[in-house]
Amino acid sequence: MIDWKIGDLVQARKAYGVALVDLGMRREVVFGLDSDLQRSNQTYSFGQNFPEQFLGIAIAEAYMIPTAAAISSMASTVLSDYLALIFPCR
């Protein structure tokens, strides 16, 4: 659970990882996708807590968005994570 207070200094990627886990506890239709940056992006904790709802794409980032679209067509909310700088190049 998120227990930060207004004014607390928290790294954005840590907050993102904690928020994903919190969201996974609240909604069972959340599915996470990540590239080979799970540790850096802090999504590995979601994958550990919800292994059946997480898929590591590894170095096949070019297939992340089509995979997310396919999973979302099955009534799941998909959160795909990758470096914003590189995503448009894929």
C-alpha positions in Angstrom: 0.0 0.0 0.0 1.1 3.5 -0.7 1.7 5.4 2.6 3.5 8.5 1.5 2.4 11.9 2.6 2.3 15.2 0.6 5.8 16.6 0.6 7.6 13.2 0.9 10.5 12.9 -1.6 10.1 9.6 -3.6 11.9 8.6 -6.8 9.4 8.6 -9.7 10.3 5.1 -10.8 10.0 3.8 -7.2 6.6 5.4 -6.9 5.6 3.9 -10.2 6.6 0.4 -9.1 4.7 0.7 -5.8 1.7 2.1 -7.6 1.6 -0.8 -10.0 1.5 -3.3 -7.1 -1.2 -1.2 -5.3 -3.2 -1.2 -8.5 -2.8 -4.9 -8.9 -4.2 -5.5 -5.5 -7.2 -3.3 -6.2 -8.1 -4.6 -9.7 -7.7 -8.1 -10.9 -7.8 -7.2 -14.6 -4.4 -5.4 -14.6 -1.7 -6.9 -16.8 1.9 -5.6 -16.8 4.4 -5.8 -19.7 8.0 -4.7 -19.5 11.2 -4.9 -21.5 14.5 -5.9 -20.1 14.5 -2.9 -17.8 12.3 -4.4 -15.0 14.8 -3.5 -12.3 15.4 0.0 -13.5 11.7 0.7 -14.1 10.7 -0.9 -10.8 8.1 -3.2 -12.4 9.8 -6.4 -11.2 7.9 -6.1 -7.9 4.6 -6.2 -9.8 5.9 -9.3 -11.6 6.8 -11.0 -8.3 3.5 -10.2 -6.7 1.4 -11.1 -9.8 3.4 -13.5 -11.9 0.3 -14.7 -13.8 -0.4 -11.1 -14.8 3.1 -10.0 -15.9 5.1 -10.7 -19.0 8.7 -9.7 -19.5 9.2 -9.0 -23.2 13.0 -8.9 -22.8 14.7 -7.6 -25.9 11.7 -8.0 -28.1 10.4 -4.4 -27.5 9.2 -4.1 -31.0 6.5 -6.6 -30.1 5.4 -4.9 -26.8 2.6 -2.7 -28.2 1.1 -5.4 -30.4 1.2 -7.8 -27.4 -0.4 -5.2 -25.2 -3.2 -4.7 -27.8 -3.8 -8.4 -28.0 -4.0 -8.8 -24.2 -6.2 -5.7 -23.8 -8.7 -7.2 -26.3 -9.3 -9.9 -23.7 -10.8 -7.3 -21.2 -7.6 -6.5 -19.3 -6.0 -3.2 -18.6 -2.5 -3.4 -19.8 0.4 -1.3 -18.6 3.4 -1.5 -20.8 6.6 0.1 -19.7 9.6 1.1 -21.7 11.9 4.0 -22.1 9.9 6.9 -23.6 12.9 8.1 -25.6 13.3 4.8 -27.4 9.6 3.8 -27.8 8.9 6.1 -30.9 11.9 4.5 -32.7 10.4 1.0 -32.5 
